[in-house]
Amino acid sequence: MLWLERNAGMLWIEHLEADVLRAAELLSDYPGAGALVVRDGRILLRRLVLPSTPYIVWYVYEEAQSAGDIWLARLLHSRQRRPRPEPSRWFPADEEK
């Protein structure tokens, strides 16, 4: 956010904040809304393109837990190239429930 404050202005930040809030609302009702990136056992990593800003939300959740937590793993500009997040960071693959 600091970079945005210095370089983009408050209107840009407000659009990004609104996009993230809309994404959170959507994902709380429809966690499968984003494109599947990787399945690691019962854990899914998905990404969702935000509608009015050039940002992508990467998120992780446990498929069997429909009312479970959804973890925002990354929020990146669409032009940034970074390795995908590791799903086991949020949900260890060997953990049994």
Protein Blocks (a to p, Z undefined) as FASTA:
>chain_A
ZZmmmmnojmlmmmmmmmmmmmmmmmmmmmmlpccfbdghjaccdddddfkbccdcdddd
dfklmmbccddfbdcdfkbccddddfklmmcfklcZZ
